[in-house]
Every structure is written in C-alpha cells, then in structure tokens.
Amino acid sequence: MSYLRRAVIVALSLALSGSQPASAAEAVGEAIRIKTEVRGASGPLVVKAPVHRDERISTSRSGLGQFVFRDGSKLAVGAGSSVVIDRFVFDDSKSVQKLTVAAAKGTFRWISGNSKHSAYQIRTPAGTIGVRGTVFDFYVGGDGTTAVVLLSGAADFCGRGGCRQLTRRCDCVVAKPNGAMTDASPVNRGTLRMLGNRQALPFLSGTQRLSPGWSGSGCGLAAALEIRPDKVPNPPPVATEPEPPQKPPKPRPHKPDPPDKPHKPHKPHKPDKPHKPDKPDRPDRPDRPDRPDRPEHPHGFDRPDRPDRPDRPDRPDRPGKWK
C-alpha cells in the first residue's frame, strides 16, 4: 500500500511539472544595469538577474534598465516603460531564429546582436519595426503613437498606413494606430511637439544616460532643446533620473559697478600769438667830428717851479715830552 501511494505521488508530481511550459523558465538574457526601480514577473530586478521569455519588464517613473540577450542583442528600457519578450527561439550557434519584443509604452533603445537581421521584430500599437542591422530609439505614447529614430544601419516601419524606410542617420518616422504616418525626416524639436512629450526621447536629449558603448548620436536634439537640469519648467509626466544632491553655492554679494568717470571737457584751443613785426634797423650813427687838438702849454710840459716853502718854525718843545 505504501509503495502504491508513493507511486501515485511521483506520478502526480511529474504530471504537474510537465503541465508547465518549459519555455516559461527559459532565461533569454540578463540585466546588466538597474537604476531606481525595474520590476519583472517575480518582483524587483537586480544586476545579473535573469530575464525570461514572456516576462513583462516595467520601470518606475525614474527607472532605467539595460538588458543583454543570449545572442548579444541589447535593449534599454527607459523611465515609465513596459515591454515583453514574447518570442525567443534560440539555436546552438549563439544566435536566435526569432526574437520578438512587444513594447506597450515608454522609451527604448535597440542594438542588434549576432543574429540575422530578419530574426528581430519589434511590435508597437501603431505598427511593426523591421530591423536590418541597426541601432535605433523608439517611443510609444499612452495613446499608441509611435516614433522611431534611426542611429545606425537601416530599419523600416510598417503600419496600417503603409511602410516607411529609414536609411539615413537621425531619420525619424511618427505613426498613429489609425494609420496616419509621417515621411522619414530628420528628428528635431518639432518631433517632440508632435508627440506631446518633451521627454519622449530621453536617450537623445540627454535626460537619461546609458552605459558606455550604448550611447549613439544625439542627432543635435539636446542642443535644440537647450536643456538645463536645474531649470526645467513644468516637469513632464515621465520624471528624469534623480541627480545626487549638491550643496548650493554660497551667495556672493553683488558688487555694484563703479560709476563712470566724468568726461573731462576739452581745453579750448589757444589762439596763435600774433606775429611780432620785425624791429626797424637802427640808423647808423653819424661820425663824430674829430676833437680839436689841445693848444700847447705855453711852457711846454715843464711845470713852473713852485716857490720854496718857508721853513717851518721849529716847534717849541712840548712841555714834559723832551728834556
């Protein structure tokens, strides 16, 4: 009896395990970068967590997840996004026969791996993106409006309104679920106005940054938007990745500009001094008449003898002086 009971238990266990699809536990890739919050079927995902077929991956309003599949293909899932890997057929040559991604909403970047281009297919509410060896960003709005921006290689987008080829770098196509579709033209600021979301392409505008080796050309979108993280008016529904807090700079008192020096008036020009007339020449002095010769002295040059002076009388001896 005990043997029969054990046999029944083993048979039920095998039946239950066999009823679960083997592909449900098949790992098709892994997470290599997680920021903020990214969830899978079993809860929050962490770096190196496996990603399974048919598993829905969703990110928070500031979340970011980067995933690598078994054939080397890469998928970045931006903030406020939801996507499912709903078909994955892997062979033994490190490539896939079929890899289908169903994007419900949000923003994404796709980088092809080692498989044939025809093996990849990305489905959106407005149409299907055919991959032809490429790198591109795509956005799916809440109403299903889809935008595809080519960064490398080539791609095509087919919807109810027909197909569009993207062959030049930064070519963009915008399509709606009702079949309305634009021609391929360079992405610009008007593309974001058409989508109604300034943050629709964050990997191009720079509001979310990917790991080295995942980044492509920004197509000039960041410069066109003139984004300043410290002054973004009216934040859009999809929040950007929070930046680490920084200490505000100390305010410095504004020094008033020094007053302009008063302009010195020009000195009036001094008139030239009047020219002095030349002094008239002095008239020559008349020659002086010669002086008349002096008359000769009657006695010539000899003077008359002076009369001898009378001898002076001897002075009387002064009393008391001579004895």
PyMOL commands that set and color helices and strands:
alter all, ss='L'
color gray80, all
select helices_A, chain A and resi 2-19+22-25+117-119+189-195+202-205+221-225
alter helices_A, ss='H'
color red, helices_A
select strands_A, chain A and resi 27-35+38-40+43-44+50-52+56-59+64-69+74-77+82-90+96-111+120-124+127-140+146-159+162-166+171-175+185-186
alter strands_A, ss='S'
color yellow, strands_A
deselect
rebuild
show_as cartoon
